[in-house]
Amino acid sequence: MLIDFNKIKEIVISKMNNGTGDMIAKMYNNDDYRIIFTRIQPKSSIGKHTQTSGDDINYIISGRGKAICDGVEEILVPETCHICFKGSEHSIINTSDEDLIMLTIVVQR
């Protein structure tokens, strides 16, 4: 199966989960997975929330930021992967002056 994000419409989500600023996403969804090409704009964030649908895997492509998962801070840089397991609580914050670009895969189970 090929997912071509070039053919998926971009959506802008402002203040996701009571975060700050904007997140720009291209989403693929089916019953098993949600795969999202995500750009969190500079100084923007995804607010703290509990991961309810499944494990949330975030592979960092470019930019810098941090994740806070169950109270533990993790530094995000290219080629790192933040995983928030189902039932855990996390947020993701862009701490830089460039977009934080990541590929997010949610295994829905």
C-alpha positions in Angstrom: 0.0 0.0 0.0 1.3 3.5 -0.9 0.2 6.6 0.9 0.9 9.7 -1.1 0.8 12.7 1.2 1.2 14.9 -1.9 -2.4 14.0 -2.7 -3.9 14.5 0.8 -5.4 17.9 1.6 -3.6 19.9 4.3 -5.7 21.0 7.3 -4.8 23.6 9.9 -5.6 22.8 13.5 -5.4 25.8 15.9 -4.6 25.3 19.5 -4.9 21.5 19.3 -5.8 20.0 22.7 -5.7 23.5 24.2 -2.1 24.0 23.0 -0.8 27.1 21.3 -0.6 28.3 17.7 -1.2 26.1 14.7 -0.5 22.6 13.6 -0.7 21.8 9.9 -1.5 18.1 9.0 -2.1 15.7 6.2 -4.0 12.7 7.6 -4.5 9.1 6.4 -7.1 7.2 8.5 -8.4 3.6 8.5 -9.7 1.3 11.2 -6.2 0.2 12.2 -4.0 3.3 11.7 -4.0 7.0 11.7 -0.9 8.3 9.9 -0.2 12.0 10.0 2.4 14.2 8.3 2.6 17.0 10.8 4.1 20.5 10.9 3.9 22.3 14.2 4.7 25.9 13.6 7.4 27.8 15.6 6.6 28.3 19.3 3.3 26.3 18.9 2.3 23.2 20.7 -0.1 20.3 21.0 -1.6 20.6 24.4 -1.5 17.9 27.2 -3.9 15.1 26.5 -4.4 11.4 27.4 -3.7 9.1 24.5 -7.0 7.1 24.3 -7.1 5.6 20.8 -3.8 3.7 20.8 -0.1 4.1 21.0 1.1 7.4 19.4 4.5 7.1 17.6 6.1 10.4 16.5 9.2 10.3 14.3 11.0 13.7 14.0 12.0 14.6 10.5 13.2 18.2 11.1 13.1 21.0 13.7 13.5 20.8 17.4 11.1 20.5 20.3 10.2 18.6 23.4 7.6 16.1 24.5 6.4 15.8 28.0 5.0 12.3 28.6 3.7 11.3 32.0 5.6 14.2 33.5 9.0 13.3 31.9 10.5 15.8 29.4 12.1 14.4 26.2 14.1 16.5 23.8 13.0 16.1 20.1 15.6 16.4 17.3 15.7 14.9 13.8 15.9 11.1 13.8 14.5 10.7 17.3 11.2 9.0 18.0 8.8 9.9 20.8 6.2 7.2 21.7 3.3 7.9 24.0 1.6 4.6 24.9 -2.2 4.3 25.1 -3.3 5.6 28.5 -0.4 7.9 28.9 -0.6 11.7 28.9 1.6 13.9 26.7 2.2 17.1 24.9 4.5 18.2 22.1 6.1 21.6 22.0 8.0 23.3 19.1 10.8 25.1 20.9 12.5 26.5 17.8 12.1 29.2 15.2 11.4 26.6 12.4 8.6 24.1 11.8 8.8 20.9 13.9 8.1 18.3 11.2 7.2 14.7 12.2 5.4 11.7 11.0 2.9 10.4 13.5 1.5 6.9 13.5 -1.3 6.0 15.9 -1.9 2.3 16.1 -5.7 2.2 16.9 -6.5 -0.8 19.1 
